[in-house]
Amino acid sequence: MGVFMTFGSIISWMIISVAIGVALVPLLLVAGTLAVCVPSLGYPLTYTVWFAIDITFRSPSAEDFAQAQAWLDNRAST
């Protein structure tokens, strides 16, 4: 999902810049900024979506909760 957001925004900017006639350097500066900022801003959304998909297909069992509790207890004691 993050890849689509990043490349979608860059490709949209490239199409708009060709239609308007913007020089190459501003195009590359904006594209580089988008390539860094869009994934950083979209990470919480993509993480949540993929976690929801994982939970949907692989429901947690009682054993999973027991392992998580054991890990928490171990972490709290150290």
PLY file of the C-alpha trace (Angstrom):
ply
format ascii 1.0
element vertex 78
property float x
property float y
property float z
element edge 77
property int vertex1
property int vertex2
end_header
0.00 0.00 0.00
2.86 2.36 0.81
4.43 1.61 -2.57
1.22 2.59 -4.35
0.98 5.81 -2.35
4.60 6.72 -3.08
4.74 5.86 -6.76
1.20 7.10 -7.34
2.05 10.53 -6.00
5.33 10.68 -7.94
3.72 9.57 -11.21
0.88 12.06 -10.71
3.40 14.86 -10.20
5.34 13.78 -13.30
2.20 13.79 -15.46
1.15 17.20 -14.17
4.65 18.63 -14.65
4.83 17.40 -18.25
1.41 18.86 -18.98
2.32 22.22 -17.39
5.96 22.25 -18.52
7.96 22.35 -15.28
11.77 22.03 -15.40
13.49 18.78 -14.39
15.23 19.99 -11.19
12.05 21.07 -9.34
10.41 17.84 -10.46
13.23 15.77 -8.98
13.27 17.78 -5.74
9.54 17.33 -5.21
9.70 13.67 -6.24
12.55 13.03 -3.80
10.70 14.79 -0.99
7.56 12.78 -1.75
9.56 9.55 -1.84
10.72 10.20 1.73
7.66 11.86 3.29
4.76 9.85 1.87
5.93 6.45 3.19
6.81 8.00 6.54
3.36 9.52 6.88
1.59 6.45 5.49
3.36 3.89 7.66
0.77 3.81 10.50
-2.06 3.23 8.02
-0.27 0.50 6.09
0.88 -1.23 9.28
-2.68 -1.25 10.60
-4.12 -2.59 7.35
-1.58 -5.42 7.05
-1.99 -6.30 10.74
-5.77 -6.50 10.27
-5.31 -8.76 7.23
-2.94 -10.98 9.21
-5.36 -11.26 12.13
-8.22 -12.01 9.72
-6.43 -14.89 8.03
-4.54 -16.19 11.07
-6.72 -15.77 14.13
-4.87 -15.87 17.45
-5.34 -18.98 19.55
-5.24 -19.44 23.32
-1.65 -20.66 22.91
-0.69 -17.38 21.25
-2.10 -15.42 24.19
-0.27 -17.69 26.64
3.03 -17.11 24.81
2.43 -13.35 24.81
1.68 -13.36 28.53
4.81 -15.43 29.23
6.90 -12.96 27.21
5.39 -10.02 29.12
6.01 -11.72 32.46
9.61 -12.49 31.48
10.16 -8.90 30.34
8.66 -7.46 33.54
10.93 -9.57 35.75
14.16 -8.39 34.07
0 1
1 2
2 3
3 4
4 5
5 6
6 7
7 8
8 9
9 10
10 11
11 12
12 13
13 14
14 15
15 16
16 17
17 18
18 19
19 20
20 21
21 22
22 23
23 24
24 25
25 26
26 27
27 28
28 29
29 30
30 31
31 32
32 33
33 34
34 35
35 36
36 37
37 38
38 39
39 40
40 41
41 42
42 43
43 44
44 45
45 46
46 47
47 48
48 49
49 50
50 51
51 52
52 53
53 54
54 55
55 56
56 57
57 58
58 59
59 60
60 61
61 62
62 63
63 64
64 65
65 66
66 67
67 68
68 69
69 70
70 71
71 72
72 73
73 74
74 75
75 76
76 77
